Amino acid sequence: MMAHWKITARLAACGLGIALVAAMPEGPSAGETADAASSAAVHIDNFSFTPPTLVVAPGTTVTWTNADDSPHTVREKDGNFKSAALDTDDTFTQTFTVPGEYQYFCSIHPYMTAKIVVKPGAKLSSSN
């Protein structure tokens, strides 16, 4: 996998030059395979989950963020994971280690549904 690096530098206070502050890999770019350190996001807005289908590799951590004015939950249909009620700007995270399809919904508004598909070697993708 091609490594992408984000390098942050700052000018030394005494004006003697540039000091290296941090060098850390960024997440996978489009088309790269997601690995154990990958993350993905689902937005809750306008009473829907976006994207409605998210495909990730095992080890990916998914973060849901509620951008609605109403509270919502994230609950997997078989009870494998569930959040508390999320108010505006609250988040919930879940790491997916086992391949499979995880259908979830908002228990406050059960018509709000979506799914996470975990596939070994999957490239990070979403379906709108």
N, C-alpha and C positions, 0 to 999 in steps of 0.2 A: 504494500500500500504506500502511496506517495505521501510523505510527511509534509504538512504545512505548518510553518512556524510563525508565530506572532512575536515580534521582538519589540520591547518597550525600552526606550532609552531616555535619559534626562541629562541636562547640562549640569555639571558639577557646580555647586554654589559658589566656589571661588573662581569660576571661569576657566579652569584648567583643562576642560575637555568634556567628553561625553562618557558617562558611566553606564554600564549595562545594568538594568534593573531586573529584567525577567525575560526568559525565553521559554515559551511553552507551546506545545502543539495545539492547534485549533481542531475543531471537530471535522469530520469527513466532509469533503466538498461533494457537490452533486456527482453521482455516479460511483462514488467510492463505497466500499463495504463498511457497514457499521461494525464496530468492534465493542469489546467489553466496556470501554470507557465512553461509549456513545450516549447521547441524550437526544430526546425529541420532545416536541411540545404539542399540546392540544389546547385550543382556546374555546372557552365556553362563552358564547355571545348570541344574542337574539334567540334564546331558547334552543340552541343547537351546539353540537360538538363539531369543531373544525380542526382537522379533517375528519370526515365520518369513518374513514378506514385508514389506518396507519400501519405500514409494514416495517418491521424492525428486526434486527438480528438479536439473538439471545445476549443478555447482559446489558441491554439498552434500558436506560431510565427515562420514563415518560413523565412529564410534568403537565398537569392540567391547571389552567389559570381561569378563574371566573371573572369575565369582563362585563357580566350582566349586572343590572341593578337588583335582581332577585337572587336569592340563595339557590344553590344547586348542589347535588351530590354526584359522586362517581361511584357506581356500584356494579361489580361484575355479576352477571346473571347467575353463576353458580356459587357466589359468595367467596371467591378466591381473594378479592380485595374490595374494600369500600372506604370511602372518605366520610368524614363528618360533613355537616352542611358547610358549604363554602360561601362566604359573603363576597361582596365585590372586592376584587384584587387578591383574594385568598388563593392558595395553591395546594395541590395534592400531588405527591410523587409516588411512583411504583416502578420497581425494577423488574423486568421480565427476563427470567432465566430459562424457562421451559418452553420449547417450541409448541405452537398451537394457536388457536383462535380464541380471543377473549372478548366476548360481547359484553358491553356494559350499557348502563342507562342512568338517568337521574331518578332517584327514588321519590323525589318531590314532584317531578314532571315525567312520568314513565314513557311518554311518547318520544322523549329525547333519547335516542339510541346511537351507538357507534360501535366500532370494534378495533382491537389491536391484533395484528397477525404477526406472530413471532416465527421466523424461519431462519435456520442456520445459513449463513452466507448471504443473507438478504441485504440488498442495498436499501438504505433509508429512503422510503417513499411514502407518499400519501395520495389518497383518492378523494377528490372533492365532490 
